Amino acid sequence: MYALRIVPQTVELLEPFANVRAWMERIEAFGHGTFTDYSGAEAVETARRATPITEPASDPGEPNGLSPGDRVEVVGEVVVHFPREHYRVLRV
């Protein structure tokens, strides 16, 4: 198989996609960089000042039929960002 650390439920799903697995391995090889402790207030202020960037075109493979700019609700525990797996994303 491969040494990529992914959730067990995803291993079988990704089995036929060698290029995706190779890409994931390359991304994982970057590591996680350097962590900096933030207070909750600092994190909220950083997020408040941030400007989201969206691509003008929709993702044709987006599983929920969503487009950039759609207002959504993410169901699940979200820390900073969320991947598509193991979350429900609902249009609001």
N, C-alpha and C positions, 0 to 999 in steps of 0.2 A: 504494500500500500504506500502511504506517504507519511511523513513526519509532522504534517500540519496539525496543529491543535484546533479542532473544531468540535462543536457539540455533536454528540453521538447521533442525534436524529438527522444531521445534515450529511454524514459520511455517505450513506447509501444514495441520497439525493444527488450528490456531486460526483458519484462514481463515473458516470458516462462523460463527464466534462473535464477532460485532461487539461485543456488550456486554462480553464477557470481555476483548477487546483494548482497549476503551475504559477498562475498570477498570485493566488493567495499565499503560496509559499514565498514568493518574492516579497510581497508586502510584509509578511511576518518577519522576514529576515531583516527588515529595517529596524525592528525592535520597537520599544515604547518610548525612547527618548529619555529626557530628564523630567522628573516630576517636581512640581512646586506646590507646597501647601498654600491653599487659599482659604480665607475665612468665607463663610456664607455670604457676607455682605460684599466682599471683594468679587466673588464669583457673580453675584447678581449685577453688580455695577459693570463688570466686564461684559456680560451678556446684554445689558441695557444699551451700552455704547456700540455694540457690534451691529454691522449692517449685513443682512443676509444677501447671499449671491444666488441667483437662480439662472439657469440656462433658459434661453427663449423657447427651446423645443421640448416637447414632452418625451418621456421615455416610452417607446413602443412596447416594452416588456413590463411596464408598471402593472403589478398584479391587481391593483385596486381601481384602475381607471382614473387615477389622479393626474393632475397637471400642475406644473409650477404655478404657484400663487394660490392654489386651492387652500382654503382653511380646513384644517384637520384636527382631530383629537387622537392622541396616541394612547392606546390602552396597554398598560404594562409599566414597570418601573423604568423610568428614563433618568439617566444621570446627566450626560452631556449630549449625546447623540444616540440614535438607535438604528440598528440594521433592519432589514426587512423581515428577517426570520424571527419568529417567536414574539411578534407584536401584532396587535390589531390596529390598523389605521383607518379611521372613519371620517368621511366627509361631514363637515358640520355646517 
